[in-house]
């Protein structure tokens, strides 16, 4: 993975108000708890815009995600993840 933002084994992190353009992937997180991804602009990604793997009690809210080569938002093997108001 070569995302613009990569988080591994993280807790209580907020990723907010970033503009990410023309990267392999936007925001990738693995094994996160209480992650907040909000109010980001993500566009022209070759793969996923936002990907959460093994996340718990996290949220993806109010992001603008355009023109991704793969999924706009991809959540895998996660629990209690809120996804709302993304465009």
Sine and cosine of phi, psi and omega as CSV:
sin_phi,cos_phi,sin_psi,cos_psi,sin_omega,cos_omega
0.00,0.00,0.66,-0.76,0.09,-1.00
-0.75,-0.66,0.86,0.51,0.00,-1.00
-0.97,0.23,0.30,-0.95,0.06,-1.00
-0.91,0.42,-0.64,0.77,0.05,-1.00
-0.80,-0.61,0.80,-0.59,-0.03,-1.00
-0.81,-0.59,0.82,-0.57,0.03,-1.00
-0.85,-0.53,0.74,-0.67,0.00,-1.00
-0.75,-0.66,0.76,-0.65,0.01,-1.00
0.77,0.63,0.82,0.58,-0.09,-1.00
-0.93,-0.36,0.51,-0.86,0.09,-1.00
-0.70,-0.72,0.65,-0.76,0.08,-1.00
0.83,0.56,0.76,0.65,0.04,-1.00
-0.94,-0.33,0.65,-0.76,0.12,-0.99
-0.90,-0.43,0.80,-0.60,0.08,-1.00
-0.92,-0.38,0.95,-0.31,-0.20,-0.98
-0.61,-0.79,0.60,-0.80,0.13,-0.99
0.88,0.48,0.64,0.76,0.08,-1.00
-0.97,-0.25,0.47,-0.88,0.15,-0.99
-0.89,-0.45,0.89,-0.45,-0.04,-1.00
-0.88,-0.47,0.83,-0.56,-0.09,-1.00
-0.70,-0.71,0.71,-0.71,0.17,-0.98
0.82,0.57,0.92,0.40,0.06,-1.00
-0.74,-0.67,0.11,-0.99,0.06,-1.00
-0.90,0.44,-0.72,0.69,0.05,-1.00
-0.58,-0.81,0.29,-0.96,-0.04,-1.00
-1.00,0.07,-1.00,0.07,-0.02,-1.00
-0.87,-0.49,0.82,-0.57,0.02,-1.00
-0.82,-0.57,0.77,-0.64,0.02,-1.00
-0.72,-0.69,0.70,-0.72,0.05,-1.00
-0.78,-0.63,0.76,-0.65,0.03,-1.00
0.87,0.49,0.81,0.58,0.02,-1.00
-0.95,-0.33,0.52,-0.86,0.11,-0.99
-0.79,-0.62,0.71,-0.70,0.03,-1.00
0.85,0.53,0.71,0.70,0.07,-1.00
-1.00,0.02,0.68,-0.73,0.09,-1.00
-0.86,-0.51,0.85,-0.53,0.08,-1.00
-0.89,-0.46,0.95,-0.31,-0.11,-0.99
-0.57,-0.82,0.52,-0.85,0.13,-0.99
0.84,0.54,0.58,0.81,0.06,-1.00
-0.99,-0.17,0.47,-0.88,0.15,-0.99
-0.94,-0.35,0.86,-0.51,-0.06,-1.00
-0.78,-0.62,0.84,-0.54,-0.01,-1.00
-0.50,-0.86,0.42,-0.91,0.06,-1.00
0.87,0.50,0.73,0.69,0.08,-1.00
-1.00,0.01,0.57,-0.82,0.04,-1.00
-0.97,0.23,-0.46,0.89,0.02,-1.00
-0.83,-0.56,-0.70,-0.71,-0.06,-1.00
-0.94,0.33,0.55,-0.84,0.12,-0.99
-0.96,0.28,-0.81,0.58,0.07,-1.00
-0.72,-0.70,0.78,-0.63,0.06,-1.00
-0.76,-0.65,0.81,-0.59,0.11,-0.99
-0.89,-0.46,0.79,-0.61,0.03,-1.00
-0.83,-0.56,0.79,-0.61,-0.03,-1.00
0.84,0.54,0.72,0.69,0.03,-1.00
-0.99,-0.11,0.45,-0.89,0.07,-1.00
-0.65,-0.76,0.61,-0.79,0.07,-1.00
0.75,0.66,0.79,0.62,-0.07,-1.00
-0.81,-0.58,0.21,-0.98,-0.01,-1.00
-0.59,-0.81,0.56,-0.83,0.08,-1.00
-0.82,-0.57,0.97,-0.25,-0.19,-0.98
-0.69,-0.72,0.75,-0.67,0.19,-0.98
0.93,0.38,0.53,0.85,0.03,-1.00
-1.00,-0.10,0.50,-0.87,0.11,-0.99
-0.95,-0.30,0.90,-0.44,-0.11,-0.99
-0.78,-0.62,0.87,-0.50,-0.09,-1.00
-0.72,-0.69,0.60,-0.80,0.19,-0.98
0.85,0.53,0.87,0.48,0.06,-1.00
-0.98,-0.20,0.63,-0.78,0.01,-1.00
-0.95,0.32,-0.34,0.94,0.01,-1.00
-0.79,-0.61,-0.65,-0.76,-0.03,-1.00
-0.94,0.33,0.59,-0.81,0.11,-0.99
-0.93,0.36,-0.79,0.61,0.08,-1.00
-0.75,-0.67,0.79,-0.62,-0.02,-1.00
-0.77,-0.64,0.85,-0.52,0.01,-1.00
-0.86,-0.52,0.84,-0.54,-0.10,-0.99
-0.80,-0.59,0.72,-0.70,0.09,-1.00
0.74,0.67,0.77,0.63,-0.08,-1.00
-0.80,-0.61,0.30,-0.95,0.03,-1.00
-0.68,-0.74,0.54,-0.84,0.02,-1.00
0.82,0.58,0.76,0.65,0.05,-1.00
-0.96,-0.29,0.81,-0.59,0.03,-1.00
-0.99,-0.14,0.79,-0.61,0.06,-1.00
-0.81,-0.59,0.92,-0.39,-0.04,-1.00
-0.44,-0.90,0.46,-0.89,0.10,-1.00
0.84,0.54,0.56,0.83,0.10,-1.00
-0.99,-0.13,0.58,-0.82,0.00,-1.00
-0.82,-0.57,0.00,0.00,0.00,0.00
